[in-house]
Amino acid sequence: MKQEYKELYEKFGLNVVYYRKKMKITQLQLAELAEVDRSHISAIELGKVGVSFDVIFKLCEVLKITPKELFDFRD
């Protein structure tokens, strides 16, 4: 990941946390529903890794949101 984008990765991760908590599910539950490892969910939420479109679309499906909502960063 390019350092110049780190803040955007972190904002994306915060949105994943926000919508996960809004659904009242744990990282493990989200990971199981999205068919990814829990440690990957943790890394996404902390803004430490990039995310493929496949995972983004699956997260949106599980969280019942649109990709636009996931990328609608708050200041």
N, C-alpha and C positions, 0 to 999 in steps of 0.2 A: 504494500500500500504506500502510495506517495504521501509524504508528510503533509503536503499542502491540502490534502483531502481529509486528514485525520478528524477534524472538527465535524465534517459532514458525516463520516462514519459513526461518530459518537452521537450525533443528533438522530441518525437513523436508528441506532441502537436504543436510544431513549424512547423513540416512538414504539419500538417493539415492546419494550417494558411497559409503556403506558397502556397499549391495547391488550397486552397479556394480563395485566393487573385488572383492567376494566372487565375482562371476562372471568376474573377470579380463578385463574389457573396458574400452576407452578411452571417453572422452566422445564421440569421433567415431563409434565403433561403436554406442554406445547411441543416439546421435542418428539414425543411419541406420536402425537397427532400429525405433526409435519414430517414424520419419518426421517428425522435427523438426530444426531447424538446430542445429549443434554449439554455437553461441553461446547458444542458448536453454537447452541442457543446462547450460552453464557458469553462466548466470544463475540457474537453478533451484538448482544445487548451492551457490551463494554466498548464496542467500536473497534475491536482488534482485528477483525477479518472482513474481507469483502464477501458479498453474497451473490450467488448466481440467480439468474432470473427464475429458474425452476424453484429455488427455495423461496424467493420473494413471492411468487405466485401461490405457492403452497401455504406460506405464512398468512397471506391475505385471505385465502380460502378458510383456513382454520380460525383466524381472528375475525372473520366476517366483515372485512373492510376491503376497500379498493387499493390498488397500488398507489394511487394519488394520495390517499389518506396516509399511507405509510411514509410517503416522501414529503408530506406537508409539515415541514420543520417549524417548530416554535422558536422564538428568539429568547 
